[in-house]
Amino acid sequence: MTDLQTLYKGKAIEGNVSVAQIAIWNKGKQSIKPANILSPIQVYTVGKSPILEATIRKVSRDEVHFQLDENIFFLGVQPISWKILEHYDAAIIQIVYNGDENEHFSVCGTIEGQRKITNSNWIPHREFPRLELKLLIICIVLLFGIFFVASALSKRKEWLQLHPKVKQLIDMDSRSNPILPLLAFGSFIGIILTTLVLISYLFYILGDKLPIDF
């Protein structure tokens, strides 16, 4: 395959050609108009990989009038502009660039009333991980099981009278009883795991969610 070449507008391209999709959206409550932009908003490749092509894949609404400018592609810079970007207005840009898939993108520019444009590592179609969801269910079932057993043992007098043979296995007055420490340890682990999973679920709920899909 030594004779295989990648051409762009008749010119040979050396190295990898990759594609990235980037979402631009206004998460704030105030609208952003051209008069609010103090310095041009630009998407650029951190490693300065040249941009070959940029297209607008989707816009939240036509009134945004999202635009691209390809004048400085060779520097790995993609200037962007719009007529108005209101709360949760968004656009998705597809960029074809001369570089590998590990290239990072960032955004620069200055908007009135905002110190810095935030870069978010947003994942499209993000769902709560199934593994964490299963772990949460297991933890809840485990905790209910432990509390059920503890509640049953708290009524041990009636229970042990109905089941006298169990008294030989479980002696609530014995300090050497191995079941009580296991119940306490199981409760502690279950509470810790449940708390961690709930915290991760809160991060999922409160995380960035794009108003339009890729």
C-alpha positions as CSV (number, residue, x, y, z in Angstrom):
1,M,0.0,0.0,0.0
2,T,3.0,2.3,-0.5
3,D,1.3,4.0,-3.4
4,L,-1.8,5.0,-1.4
5,Q,-2.1,8.8,-0.9
6,T,-4.5,11.1,0.8
7,L,-5.3,14.2,-1.1
8,Y,-7.1,17.4,0.0
9,K,-8.0,19.9,-2.8
10,G,-5.3,18.3,-5.0
11,K,-2.6,18.4,-2.3
12,A,-1.1,15.3,-0.7
13,I,-1.7,15.0,3.0
14,E,0.9,13.3,5.2
15,G,0.0,11.7,8.5
16,N,-3.5,10.8,9.9
17,V,-6.8,12.4,9.0
18,S,-9.3,12.5,11.8
19,V,-12.8,13.8,12.5
20,A,-14.0,15.5,15.7
21,Q,-17.4,16.9,16.6
22,I,-17.5,19.9,18.9
23,A,-20.6,21.4,20.6
24,I,-20.9,25.1,21.3
25,W,-23.7,26.3,23.6
26,N,-24.7,29.0,25.9
27,K,-25.3,27.6,29.4
28,G,-25.8,31.1,30.9
29,K,-29.1,32.9,31.2
30,Q,-28.1,36.0,29.3
31,S,-28.1,36.1,25.5
32,I,-24.8,36.7,23.6
33,K,-24.8,39.0,20.6
34,P,-21.9,40.1,18.3
35,A,-21.8,43.4,20.3
36,N,-21.0,41.3,23.5
37,I,-17.9,39.6,21.9
38,L,-14.8,41.6,22.8
39,S,-12.4,39.3,21.0
40,P,-13.2,36.7,18.3
41,I,-14.4,33.3,19.4
42,Q,-12.2,30.6,18.0
43,V,-12.0,26.8,18.2
44,Y,-8.4,25.5,17.8
45,T,-6.4,22.4,18.0
46,V,-4.1,22.4,21.0
47,G,-1.4,20.6,19.1
48,K,-1.7,23.0,16.2
49,S,-2.9,20.2,13.8
50,P,-4.1,21.8,10.5
51,I,-7.8,21.9,10.0
52,L,-8.9,20.6,6.6
53,E,-12.6,21.2,6.7
54,A,-15.3,22.4,9.1
55,T,-19.0,22.1,8.7
56,I,-22.0,22.9,10.9
57,R,-23.8,19.6,11.6
58,K,-26.8,20.9,13.6
59,V,-28.1,24.1,15.2
60,S,-30.7,24.4,17.9
61,R,-32.7,26.9,15.8
62,D,-32.3,28.8,12.6
63,E,-32.4,32.2,14.3
64,V,-29.0,31.7,15.8
65,H,-27.4,32.1,12.3
66,F,-24.2,30.2,13.3
67,Q,-21.3,30.8,10.9
68,L,-17.8,29.4,10.2
69,D,-14.8,31.1,8.7
70,E,-12.0,29.0,7.1
71,N,-9.4,31.7,6.5
72,I,-6.9,30.3,9.0
73,F,-7.4,26.6,8.7
74,F,-3.6,26.0,8.2
75,L,-3.0,27.2,11.8
76,G,-5.5,24.8,13.3
77,V,-7.9,27.6,14.1
78,Q,-11.6,27.7,13.4
79,P,-13.3,31.1,14.0
80,I,-17.0,31.0,14.7
81,S,-19.7,33.6,15.0
82,W,-23.5,33.9,15.4
83,K,-26.3,36.5,15.3
84,I,-27.6,35.6,18.7
85,L,-26.9,32.8,21.2
86,E,-29.6,32.7,23.9
87,H,-29.9,30.4,26.9
88,Y,-29.1,26.9,25.8
89,D,-28.9,27.8,22.1
90,A,-26.3,25.4,20.6
91,A,-24.5,24.3,17.5
92,I,-22.5,21.2,16.6
93,I,-19.4,21.6,14.4
94,Q,-17.7,18.7,12.6
95,I,-14.0,19.3,12.0
96,V,-11.8,17.2,9.7
97,Y,-8.1,17.8,10.7
98,N,-4.7,16.5,9.8
99,G,-3.7,14.7,13.1
100,D,-4.5,11.7,15.2
101,E,-7.5,11.0,17.4
102,N,-5.6,12.1,20.5
103,E,-5.6,15.7,19.4
104,H,-7.4,18.1,21.9
105,F,-9.5,21.1,21.1
106,S,-10.1,24.2,23.0
107,V,-12.0,27.5,22.7
108,C,-10.6,31.0,23.1
109,G,-12.1,34.5,22.9
110,T,-13.6,37.1,25.2
111,I,-17.3,37.7,26.0
112,E,-18.5,40.7,27.9
113,G,-19.4,39.8,31.5
114,Q,-17.7,36.4,31.3
115,R,-14.0,35.9,32.4
116,K,-13.4,32.6,30.6
117,I,-15.1,30.3,28.2
118,T,-15.5,26.9,29.8
119,N,-14.4,23.7,28.1
120,S,-16.5,20.7,29.0
121,N,-15.6,17.1,28.4
122,W,-19.2,16.3,27.5
123,I,-20.1,12.8,26.4
124,P,-22.9,12.5,23.8
125,H,-25.9,10.4,24.8
126,R,-24.5,10.0,28.2
127,E,-26.4,7.5,30.3
128,F,-26.0,6.5,34.0
129,P,-23.5,3.6,33.9
130,R,-25.2,0.2,34.1
131,L,-22.6,-1.2,36.4
132,E,-23.2,1.6,38.9
133,L,-26.9,1.2,38.6
134,K,-26.7,-2.5,39.4
135,L,-24.3,-1.8,42.3
136,L,-26.9,0.7,43.7
137,I,-29.6,-1.9,43.5
138,I,-27.4,-4.5,45.2
139,C,-26.5,-2.1,47.9
140,I,-30.1,-1.2,48.6
141,V,-31.2,-4.8,48.7
142,L,-28.2,-5.6,51.0
143,L,-29.1,-2.8,53.4
144,F,-32.8,-3.9,53.5
145,G,-31.7,-7.5,54.1
146,I,-29.4,-6.4,57.0
147,F,-32.1,-4.2,58.6
148,F,-34.6,-7.1,58.2
149,V,-32.3,-9.5,60.0
150,A,-31.4,-6.9,62.7
151,S,-35.1,-6.3,63.2
152,A,-35.8,-10.0,63.5
153,L,-32.9,-10.4,66.0
154,S,-34.3,-7.5,68.1
155,K,-37.4,-9.6,68.7
156,R,-35.2,-12.6,69.6
157,K,-37.2,-13.7,72.6
158,E,-40.3,-14.6,70.8
159,W,-38.3,-15.8,67.8
160,L,-36.0,-18.1,69.8
161,Q,-39.0,-19.5,71.7
162,L,-40.5,-20.6,68.4
163,H,-37.2,-21.9,67.2
164,P,-35.3,-23.3,70.2
165,K,-32.7,-25.0,68.1
166,V,-31.5,-21.6,66.8
167,K,-30.5,-20.6,70.3
168,Q,-27.6,-22.9,70.0
169,L,-26.3,-21.1,66.9
170,I,-27.1,-17.5,67.9
171,D,-26.5,-16.5,71.5
172,M,-27.3,-12.8,71.8
173,D,-25.7,-12.6,75.2
174,S,-22.4,-14.1,74.0
175,R,-19.6,-11.7,73.1
176,S,-18.1,-14.3,70.9
177,N,-21.1,-14.4,68.6
178,P,-19.7,-13.9,65.1
179,I,-23.0,-12.8,63.5
180,L,-23.3,-9.4,65.2
181,P,-19.9,-8.1,64.0
182,L,-20.7,-9.4,60.5
183,L,-24.0,-7.6,60.5
184,A,-22.3,-4.4,61.6
185,F,-19.6,-4.7,59.0
186,G,-22.1,-5.4,56.3
187,S,-24.2,-2.4,57.2
188,F,-21.1,-0.2,57.2
189,I,-19.9,-1.4,53.8
190,G,-23.4,-1.2,52.4
191,I,-23.9,2.4,53.6
192,I,-20.5,3.5,52.2
193,L,-21.2,1.9,48.8
194,T,-24.7,3.3,48.6
195,T,-23.4,6.8,49.4
196,L,-20.7,6.6,46.8
197,V,-23.1,5.5,44.1
198,L,-25.6,8.2,45.0
199,I,-22.9,10.8,44.9
200,S,-21.9,9.7,41.4
201,Y,-25.5,9.8,40.4
202,L,-25.8,13.4,41.6
203,F,-22.8,14.3,39.5
204,Y,-24.5,12.7,36.6
205,I,-27.7,14.6,37.1
206,L,-26.0,18.0,37.8
207,G,-23.5,17.5,34.9
208,D,-23.5,19.3,31.6
209,K,-26.3,18.2,29.2
210,L,-26.3,19.4,25.7
211,P,-29.7,20.7,24.5
212,I,-29.3,19.0,21.1
213,D,-28.0,15.6,20.2
214,F,-25.1,14.7,18.0
